[in-house]
Amino acid sequence: MATICSSQTKRWLAGLASIGAATLLAACGTEPDSTAVDTAPEQAPMTTEEPATTTGENTVAEVAASSDEFSTLALAVEAADLTAALSSDGPITLFAPTNEAFEALPEGTLDKLLLPENQDLLRQVLTYHVVPEQIAAADIITEEVPTAEGNPLALQVDDATGDVLVNEAMVVTPDIQASNGIIHGINQVVLPPDLVL
């Protein structure tokens, strides 16, 4: 199992925190103040990181936003204010629920998550689909991997068919390359184990 507190995970979480620090503090019942952001540890300039080897020209966020298959996901990413995080240097892997995956949620669930007052819940759901490293389909093995949300995802490879499961969701569109990572389309929205809707 990969180390949950890897330096890449810490960088991704720090970037996410800087984007929505006020929202995350509000979700915890803490009023944001000027010291909340100012006391965050300095991040190394992004230019010092080694670039990921990629062939795509658009970021994960841009690829999802430009795909008809992921239009609901793109709407959710925008509502959760995660576009900048998914456009960061990466590398990241996004297990991206298709439109049909969102449609399969219990009636009213997506509408509830898209409400402004539920932005923290939506962020929790979406960041559970993000792994702060690039994993091509051919490199996926049966293991747990850390997510930007904090809880690990269980990846499982069926040796007979080669099918890849992410918790209970199946990868239906593997290896969509982006400039800062990779997207694997999945047929279900996976929910963090401690999520309360």
C-alpha positions in Angstrom: 0.0 0.0 0.0 1.3 3.5 -0.8 2.1 5.8 2.0 -0.9 8.1 2.6 1.3 11.0 3.7 3.6 11.1 0.7 5.1 14.4 -0.2 2.9 14.5 -3.4 -0.2 14.0 -1.2 0.9 16.8 1.1 1.5 19.1 -1.8 -1.8 18.3 -3.4 -3.7 18.8 0.0 -1.8 22.0 0.6 -2.9 23.3 -2.8 -6.5 22.2 -2.1 -6.4 23.9 1.3 -5.1 27.2 -0.1 -7.9 27.2 -2.7 -10.7 26.6 -0.3 -9.3 27.3 3.2 -12.2 29.5 4.2 -14.8 26.9 3.1 -13.0 24.1 4.8 -12.7 26.1 8.1 -16.4 27.0 7.9 -17.2 23.3 7.4 -15.3 22.6 10.7 -17.2 25.3 12.5 -14.3 27.7 12.6 -14.5 31.2 11.4 -11.9 32.1 8.8 -9.4 34.8 9.7 -6.4 36.3 8.1 -4.0 34.1 10.1 -5.6 30.9 8.8 -4.1 31.3 5.4 -1.0 33.3 6.4 0.2 30.6 8.8 0.2 27.8 6.1 3.6 26.4 5.4 5.4 27.8 2.4 5.2 25.6 -0.6 8.3 25.1 -2.8 7.9 26.8 -6.2 6.2 24.5 -8.6 9.0 25.0 -11.1 11.3 23.0 -8.9 9.2 19.8 -9.2 10.0 17.4 -12.0 7.3 17.5 -14.6 5.1 14.4 -15.1 5.7 12.6 -18.3 2.5 13.2 -20.3 1.2 13.4 -23.8 -2.0 15.4 -23.2 -2.1 19.1 -23.7 -5.0 19.9 -21.4 -5.2 19.5 -17.6 -7.4 16.9 -15.9 -10.0 19.6 -15.2 -10.0 20.8 -18.9 -10.2 17.3 -20.3 -13.2 16.5 -18.1 -14.9 19.8 -18.9 -14.5 19.2 -22.6 -15.9 15.6 -22.6 -19.6 14.9 -23.1 -19.1 11.8 -21.0 -18.0 13.8 -18.0 -20.2 16.9 -18.2 -21.9 16.2 -14.9 -18.6 15.7 -13.2 -17.3 19.0 -14.7 -20.4 20.8 -13.3 -19.7 19.2 -9.9 -16.0 20.2 -10.0 -17.0 23.8 -10.7 -19.6 23.8 -7.9 -17.0 22.4 -5.5 -14.5 25.1 -6.6 -11.9 22.3 -7.4 -11.1 23.4 -11.0 -7.8 25.0 -9.9 -6.8 22.0 -7.8 -7.5 19.6 -10.7 -5.4 22.0 -12.9 -2.4 21.9 -10.6 1.0 20.5 -11.7 0.1 17.0 -10.5 0.6 14.2 -11.3 -2.9 13.0 -10.3 -5.2 10.2 -11.2 -8.9 11.0 -11.4 -11.3 8.1 -11.3 -14.0 10.0 -13.1 -17.7 9.0 -12.7 -19.5 9.2 -16.0 -22.8 11.1 -16.5 -24.6 7.7 -16.2 -22.8 7.1 -12.8 -24.2 10.4 -11.4 -27.6 9.5 -12.8 -27.5 6.2 -10.9 -27.2 8.0 -7.5 -30.4 7.9 -5.4 -32.9 10.5 -6.5 -32.1 13.9 -5.3 -28.6 13.1 -4.1 -26.8 15.0 -6.9 -29.1 18.0 -6.5 -28.4 18.1 -2.8 -24.6 17.9 -3.3 -24.7 20.8 -5.8 -26.3 23.2 -3.3 -23.9 25.9 -2.2 -24.4 25.0 1.5 -23.2 21.4 0.8 -20.0 22.4 -1.0 -17.9 20.8 1.7 -19.7 17.4 1.2 -19.3 17.7 -2.6 -15.6 18.4 -2.1 -15.3 15.3 0.1 -17.0 13.1 -2.5 -15.0 14.5 -5.4 -11.6 14.4 -3.7 -12.2 10.8 -2.8 -11.9 10.1 -6.6 -8.5 11.7 -6.8 -5.2 9.9 -6.2 -2.2 12.2 -5.9 0.0 10.2 -8.3 -0.4 9.0 -11.9 -1.5 5.4 -12.3 -1.9 4.0 -15.8 -4.4 1.2 -16.2 -1.6 -1.3 -17.0 0.1 -0.4 -13.7 -3.0 -0.9 -11.5 -2.7 -3.8 -9.1 -5.0 -5.0 -6.3 -4.2 -2.7 -3.4 -5.4 0.3 -1.5 -4.3 3.7 -2.6 -4.4 7.1 -0.8 -6.8 9.7 -2.0 -6.9 13.5 -1.7 -9.9 13.1 0.6 -8.0 11.1 3.1 -9.7 7.7 3.0 -8.0 5.1 0.7 -9.6 3.6 -2.4 -9.6 -0.2 -2.9 -8.3 -1.1 -6.3 -8.9 -4.7 -7.6 -7.9 -6.3 -10.8 -9.8 -9.3 -12.0 -7.1 -11.7 -13.2 -9.4 -13.5 -15.6 -11.0 -10.6 -17.4 -8.5 -7.8 -16.7 -11.4 -5.6 -15.4 -10.4 -3.0 -12.8 -12.7 -2.2 -9.9 -12.4 1.0 -7.8 -14.3 0.0 -4.6 -17.4 -1.3 -6.4 -17.1 0.8 -9.5 -15.7 -0.6 -12.8 -13.3 1.3 -15.0 -15.1 1.7 -18.3 -12.8 4.2 -20.0 -9.2 3.8 -19.1 -6.1 6.0 -19.7 -7.4 9.4 -20.8 -4.2 11.3 -20.8 -4.0 14.9 -19.5 -1.0 17.3 -19.1 -1.0 16.8 -15.3 -2.2 13.3 -14.9 -4.6 10.6 -16.1 -8.3 10.0 -16.0 -10.1 6.6 -15.8 -13.8 6.8 -16.4 -15.8 4.7 -13.9 -19.5 3.6 -13.9 -20.4 4.5 -10.3 -19.8 7.4 -8.0 -17.7 6.1 -5.1 -18.5 7.5 -1.7 -16.1 7.9 1.3 -16.9 5.4 4.0 -17.6 8.1 6.7 -19.7 10.4 4.4 -23.0 11.5 5.9 -25.5 12.8 3.3 
